[in-house]
Every structure is written in structure tokens, then in C-alpha cells.
Amino acid sequence: MKKFSISTWLLFLIPSLLGIILFLVPIPTDEGWMVTIAVLANLMAGSIESIVPWIMMGILIVAALGSLVFITKKVNETDYVPFMDKLFNVNLFWTIVRILGAVFAVMVLFQVGPEPIWNENTGGLLLAGDGLLSFLFTIFLFAGLLLPLLMNFGLLEFFGTMMVKIMRPLFRLPGRSSIDALASWVGDGTIGVLLTSKQYEANKYTQREAAIIGTTFSVVSITFAIVVIQEIGLGSYFLPYYATVILAGVILALIMPRIYPLTNKPTTFMDGSPQESQSEDVPAGYSVTSHGIESALTKAEDNRSVSKFFKDGFKNVLDMWIGVAPVVMAFGTVALILAEYTSVFTILGTPFEPYLRLLGVPEAAEAAQLMVVGFADMFLPAILGAGIESEMTRFVVATMSVTQLIYMSEVGGLLLGSKIPVNILDLIIIFLLRTIIALPIVVGVAHLLF
């Protein structure tokens, strides 16, 4: 094994440990257990609650205007793409989405135009003082700025080597994806999507791998899961509820990468190079541990620049503010309008009624529409299902809302706004497949409990 200096070892250990503490280790708070990065984001969001919606509106307007200016420029297809080009030079569809996001934001904050757009249950739910976009503003700031602690100093290289024999055969993923999954599980799905997108852009994941991780492992945090089960009135069932979420999630993680549409994603990297160009085999003369350590220390040695650390961090922040926030605002608002003001989700949920009856779920008609309304927002099934009398049915609704994973007001919008290669049709199919596959598992546990 190659020899490294003490300073290189410290450069690997200190930032990596700091990254683990900030992103992966939950601490007790008044609202339950949270990772430090989410605590910092919440503290900041609380202190600037009154102004952050206006800041977000400004960001959305900048994203829209910048894209309008750059739409006349030819998309840069050379190897070197200036950062401003990456930020604003998007195609016509995404330019329209950004304009829509900015228009919705103005309508919400000034309460002008049709009420269904700025209502507190639609656009207002996303852009209010304590709404999702306010939280995304701060979580993107802290997570984006500090993400290089996980990415630049060898932690992913070390875990990638150590975990490859588990992640590759089970989930068809590289070992480094274990960090993404852990960051989502104990932290927040938004952190997992951000980390996955950045790894994909750095050619560390193929298109298929990035799509699998983004749609399969970007789970909601434990904290939010607690909020869901309490909202539906079954707080005392948290342990069996979360155990069921994990059981269904692991089974889905084994199945989803092996079926359409994820299995159809190309096994090439973002730059077009084939998967074979990056071998995960341990070289001759190395053990798994020694190879992992050498890979980590080599990575750390290449990242001694403090200015590069902060430059990379600020680029992450701007990328998420400009690229993702407008998509969440646009798609999230439209999805919530459909859920609140139309019977679209009721109609779409009708086919689930006989399926639920077959599985022996009480009040199947009421539960059926809640099987699809979660596509708009994960919290909607819990809010709408709180009035269902059957505890078993409420348990199924709460568990499914977390297990379905793809909801447009957050993870779905984030995935579409990121570089991860999934489209809206992919997300709809994945959402429905996750629902169909997970229901028998969740209902089976519910029958044992009630």
C-alpha cells in the first residue's frame, strides 16, 4: 500500500468525521431526533421565517429571467461548460417550468389571480413562512455548502470499496451509494437526492444507478415519519409502523432495480462512457480495507484547497436554488391543485378499491383514493385519512404514504429538477409499481397488528 503523510490522513479523517456527524448522526431535539444539518436548517428557517418566502420568490424570478436570457444561446455541448451556462442554459420546457414557478410564487405572496393557485393548501403550502420551499432554502444552503465534506475527502471512496459486495449483488449499485441511502434515512430525502445528483454529475454513477438511488433510496427522514403517524392518530404504533416501512422499503429496493422502467436506463455515465470504464474490483495485492483506505487518502490528497471547498459548496447551493426550487414550486403547485380542487385522484384511485377489498382492508373505498393522492404530497394521505374509523386502514394509509416515496411536492420535484435521468412518466410508473408491490406487505403486517 502506498505511503501517505500524516497531513493527508488528517485531511481524510477530520472532514469525513465532521461530514458523518453533520449529515448522518441524529441528535435529540424538541421535535424528535434530527441530523445536525437539518437542525441548523430549521433554526435558520425559524429565524428568517417572515422574509424567506420573499427571498425564494426572488430566486425563482432570477431563475426564470436568467433562463429567458440564455434561451437564445445555443446549448453548450463542449467538454467545458461555464457554470452560468450550466445554471441557466436549459431547454424550452425547463425554461417554461421556471417561468411558471416564478409566476406561481408572485401570485402566492401577493395573493393575486385564481385562488386555487395561492390557497394555503396549494401554492401557499409550499411558499408560506414555514412551507417546504422555506425549508429547502435553508437545507440547500447548509447541505450544499457542506456537502464537499462527504464528497471531496475520501469518505465515499472508503465506503464504496467496503460496501460493494453488499450493494452490488443486492441492489445493483456501487458501494458508495450506501452513504446516499444512509443520508436520506437518518437525514432527509432532499439530502439524498442532492448527494446522488452531484455524484452522477461527477460520473460516479451510471444513468441507471443514479435513477435507482434517487427513486428507491431517497426515503423520508425518521422525524417526518413520526409526524405522519401522529397526524393519523396512531402515534403509539410508531415502532411497528416504521419497521413495516423498512421491511417494505428493502423488498422494494430489491425488486425495483430489476424491473421496468429502471432496468431500461442506460448503463453509461453522464459523459457517455460505459460502466466498464470504472472497475470496482480490488487490485492484486490489496485487501478490501487497504484498497478502500488508499482510494480515500488519494482522494483527500487531491483536495487540499480551502478555496475549492467553498467554491464547490457555493456552486452546489446555487445549482439547487436555481435548478430545483422552481421545479418544486411549479410541479408541486399543479399537483396540489389537482388534489384539492378536482376529482382526478379519486378517479385514479378507483382501480385500487377492488385490490384493497381483496386484501381485506376495511373502508376500502375511502382508502382507495388515498393510495394515489400521495403522488401530489406525502402528507395529504395522512391529513385526509385521519377521519377513517378503522385503525387498521389508517395504519395502511400512513405506512403506504411513506413507502411510496415519489411525491411531487418534494422528492418528485427534486428529482425532476436535478440532473438524475428520470422524467415525469418514469415517476408515475415507479409510484404506481411501488404502491402495487408494497400493499400486500403492509396489509399483511396490519392484519397481524389489528
Secondary structure, DSSP 8 states (H G I E B T S, - for coil): -----HHHHHHHHHHHHHHHHHHT-EEEETTEEEEHHHHHHHHHHHHTTTTHHHHHHHHHHHHHHHHHHHTTS----SS---HHHHHH---HHHHHHHHHHHHHHHHHHHT-S-HHHHSTTTHHHHHSTTSHHHHHHHHHHHHHHHTHHHHSSSHHHHHHHHHHHHHHHHHS--TTHHHHHHIIIII-HHHHHHHHHHHHHTTSS-HHHHHHHHHHT----HHHHHHHHHHTT-GGGHHHHHHHHHHHHHHHHHHGGGSTTGGGS-SB-TTS-BGGGS-----TT--HHHHHHHHHHHHHHT---HHHHHHHHHHHHHHHHHHTHHHHHHHHHHHHHHHHH-SHHHHHHTTHHHHHHHTT-SSHHHHHHHHHHTTT-TTHHHHHHTT-S-HHHHHHHHHHHHHS---TTTHHHHHHHSSSS--HHHHHHHHHHHHHHHHHHHHHHHHHH-
